[in-house]
Each structure stands twice: as C-alpha cells, then as structure tokens.
C-alpha cells in the first residue's frame, strides 16, 4: 500500500470503509449497516477480525456476507492475531481506510467494560473517522436527524463538510449544527458587582458572538439542498450536546476527533468527548481531519 496517500488526505469521500468483526450476536446487523454505508458512498469494504482464523469462523463470515448481499468483488477479508486496538489501527492505516465502523455499547458497566474500552480507545487513537453504532439493525438504519457539534475549532469545518457529504449520500434533508456555551464560562465573564441588566446584556452579547462565529463556519460549507439549522445550547461541553441529541432523538451525532490522545489525567478531568463516549446518546461519527490534524 502507498502510505503517502494518507498524508493530508481529506476526511471524505469514504473510499474505503472497514468493519471490525467480532462474531457477536450483533455482527450480522453491523454488516447490514456497513453494506448500506458502502453502497451509498460507493466504497470498498474491508472486513477484519482480530483473532484466530478457523474454518468455523470463515464459514460463518461467508454465510453472513452472502445473506447480507455484500459484493465480494468490493470486499476484502482479513484475519490477524494481535492486541485488538493496535492491530485494528494498524490495518486501517495499511488499507488506507477512511471510515472504521464499530459496534458500540450505549452504557458501560463492569460486565461490558472490556468491549466498551476497546471502542473508546480506538475512537481516541484512530487516524481515520470512526462510526460507532449503538443499535445496529437487521434492516438498514435510516438516518433522518443528524446533529453536528459546531465547536470553535479549525477541525470543525471539515467535520461539518463530512457530515454534509454523508447526509447527501443518505438523502437526509435536514442537519442541525449545535454549539455549546459553557455555563461556568458565562458566570466567570460576569463580574460579581454586575447588575442584573448588565449580566443579561453580557450573556446576550456572548451568545451573539458564538452565533456569529458558527454562522461564519457554516457559510464556508457546501450544504447544497440540505437545510442547515443552527442551535446554541448552554451547558458543560460534551454533556450538553449529548443530552440535546438524546432529547431530540437524533439518529447520528457528529463530532471532531480529540485534539490529542487522552491520558489518565484527562480521564480524571473529563473532556467533552469522554462524556459522549461514556454514555452514547445515539450513533456517533467521530471525524478525523487529516488535513488539519497531527
């Protein structure tokens, strides 16, 4: 593989989609969702299993591929031993993967932590975009409500454009871009001796400033025929948009990839993406912008 193709590669189109195969009860449903994504994006599929290659596994995977209707001419199957996270990331790099699809757990507990921790580790370390499916279905899921985090960040314009690219391919007519205003940040901006009218005016001006920044980013994006709505919400970053997505019954939440690889201290002092990953409100697309990242 020509790894030079990875350098400054745009976050879309999704020319190659990879799927991590675990042979769990939801495996075939994940393949159904992956096939649909591959079809609408005209992508090649890479199916990879980290573990022993046995006749039983090969036979089972062949059965699922046939039943799901995946075109074997556009599909590559890889079996490889190794530590799950590092091996999956290595295979994504070697196969110039643009999107990695994983089954995810909506709420982690002590019995589900191992699988959930793999999904979280990959989401933080991947050098391609990652789609976490919380409830893959035997019938392809229809994404109707897409919410995008419009946080002020150089990556955001790439994330919004990637969400619009996906929305166009999935025939989604409406997309909502949300920016969070940190409530403690608002409080710090207001002096203790401010009068109630002054405090109200400060809050209003800060909100207007956030709206103007968000509109500037949206104006640079190619929305086409998609109706793009804007929403400013107040609350702790990550938690607020997670709750908003759940309350609005969104089908997909789209966010930037982390700016850095998080360590133990980052897990103690929770980042916005950690709130989302710990309790997924819906399917989650983490967009990795190779053009502006790393």
N, C-alpha and C positions, 0 to 999 in steps of 0.2 A: 504494500500500500504506500502511496505517496503522502507521507505525513505533512509535507509542506502545504497540502490543501487545507489543513486545519488552521494555519496561521491567518488571523483576521477574517476567518470565514464568517459570513453573516449568520444570524440566528434563524433565518428562514431563507428559502423554502426548506421543507423537510425532505431532502432527497433520500435519506436512509433512516429508517426507524428500527430500533432494536427493542426486543421484548425479553425480559428475564423470565425464564420458565422454571417453575418450582414444582410442578406436578401436584399442586394443591387442588382442593375442591373447586377453586375459582379459576383454575388455569385456562380451561377452555373458554370461559367467559371473557377473560383478558385477551385471548387470541381473537375473539369476535370483535372486541373493541379495537384491537390493533389492526385487524384487517380493514375495518371501515376507515380508520385513520389513514392507512396506507392507500386505500382506493381513492379517497377524496383528494389526497395530496400527491397521488401518483408516485409513491415512494417504494423503494426496495425494502424488504423486511429481513432482519437478522434475528433469528430465534436462538437464544443462548441459554444453556443450562450449566450451572456451576456444580459439578459433581461427577460421579462415575457414569460412564457410558455403558449401558447394559442393553441387551436385546429387548427386555421388557419396556424400558424407557423409550427406545427407538420406535418400537411397535405402537406404544401409546401416543407418542408425538405424531407419528404418521397418521394414526386414526383421527386425532384432533385436527390436523392440517386438512385432511380430506373432508371431514364433517363441516368444518368452518368454511371451506371453499377457498383456501389460500392458494394462489397461483405459485406452484413450485418453481416456475421459471424466474419469479421475482423474489424468491425466498432462499435464504441460506441458514442452515442449522449448524450450530457449534456446541460441542460438549467440551468442557475443560475443567480440570481439577484446580483447586486453589481456594484461598481465602475469598469469601463472596464479594466483599466490597471492592478490594483491589483488582480482582480478576474481572469483574464486570466493567470497571472503569478502564482497565487495560484493553479489553475487547472493543469497547466503544471508541477508544482512540484509534486502534488498529483498523477498524472498519469505517472510519470517518462518519460516525453516527451523529445525526443532527437532533434526534429525539429518542430518548430512552423511556419506555413505558414500564411501569411497575405497579403491581397490586399493592395497595396500602391499607393500613389499619386506621380507622377513624379515631379510636380511643385506645391508647396503650394501657395495659395492666401487666401484672407480674407474669402472667402466662403467655402474653403476646409480645413481651418486650423484645425478644431476640429478633423476630422478623421486622418489627417496627423500627428497631435501632438500625437495621441494615438500610431500610428505606430512607431514614433520616440522614445517615452517613453519606449515602450516595447522593442525596439531594444537595448536601453541602459541598461535596467534593467534585461532582461531575463537571466536565468541561464541555458538556452538551446540555441542551434543555431536557428537563425531566417531567414526565406526566405521571402523577400519582392517581390511580383510580381507586376510589373508596368503595364503590359498589358496582363492579363490572357485571353486566347483564348478558343473558343468552341472546337478547335482542339488542342490536347496536343502540347505544345511548344517544339520545338527541340533545345536543347542547343548544338550549334556547336562550338562557340567561347567562351571559358572560360578564364577569366583573374583573377589572384590571386595577392594580394598585398604581396610582399616579404619583407616587412619592417623588420629591425633587431629587433627582439623581441622573447623572449622564447616561445610565443604562436604560432609563425609563422609556425614552423614545423608541429604542429597539424593542423593548418589551411590548409597548403598545402596538407597534407595527407588526410584531409577530402575532399578537392576539387578533389583529385585524386580518392578517393573512389567513389564520386558521378560521376565523369567523366567515370569511368569504368562501372558503372551501367547504365549510359545513353549512352554508346557506343560512347563517344567522343574520337577522335583520337589525338587531339592536345590541349595543355594547355600552356598559357603564364604567366610566373611569372615576375612581374614588381616591381622594386624598384625605389623609388623617391629620387633624390638628391636635397636637399633644396638649391635653388639658393642663398638666403641670407647667408646661412651657408657656401657656397663656397666663397662668397665675403669676409666674416669675416676671412676665413682661409688664405686669400691672403693679405699680408702686403701692406700698401699704397706705400711703396718705391720699391715694386717688379717690375722688368722689365717685359715687355710683354712676352718674352720667359719663364721667371721664373713662371709667373702667369699661362701660358699654361701648364707647367710641373706639377704645383701643382694641377690644375684641372684634369689632366690626371691621376696622382697618386691617387687622391681621388676617381675617378671613378673606377680605377682598384681595389682599396681596397673594394669598395662597391660590385663590381662584384665577388671578391673572397669570401667575406662573404656570398653572396647569393648562390654561387656555393657550398659552404660547406654545407649549409642547404639542398639544392636540392639533394646532394649526399647521404644524410641520409634518403631520402624519397623513397617510393616504387612506382615508376612510371609504372612498368610493361611494356606494349606495347605502352603506351601513349607517344607521342613525347612532351617533355617539352622544351619550348623555354624560353630564358631569355631576359629581356629588361630593360635597365637603362634609366629613363627619368628625365629631370630636371624641377623643378617647386615646388610650395608650396604643401606639403603633403596633400593628400585628393583631392585638386583641380586638381592637375596634373594627377593623375590616373583616376579621374572622366572624365576629358576631353579626355584622351587617350582611355578609354573604349567607350566613345561616338563616337570618330573619327573612331575607329576600328569596330564599330557596333557590339560590344560584346553582347552575349546573357546572360551572367552571370558574375558579378563581385563578387569575394570572398574576404572578409577582416576579420581581427581579431575583436573580441568584444572589447569594450573600456576597458582600464586597470582599470578605476574607474568610478563610477557613476558621471556624469557631473552635475554641479550646475550652478547657474545663472552667475557666473564669467566665467565659462568655455564657456557659450554661448556667452559672450561678446568677449572673446579671443578665437576665433573659433578653435576647434580641427579638425584633418583631417577627422574623421568620420562625423562631423557636415556638412562639405562641401558636402559630398556624400549624406547624408540623406536629406538635404535641396533641392537638385535638382538631383534626381536619374537619372543616365545616362542609366541604364538598370536594369534588375532584380538583386537583391542584396542578397547575402548569408553572414550573419554575424555569424562567427563560435565562439561558446563559448567553450573554452578549460577548462573543469572542472579539468583536471589533473594538470594544472599549474596555474589556476586562483583562486582568492579569498582564 
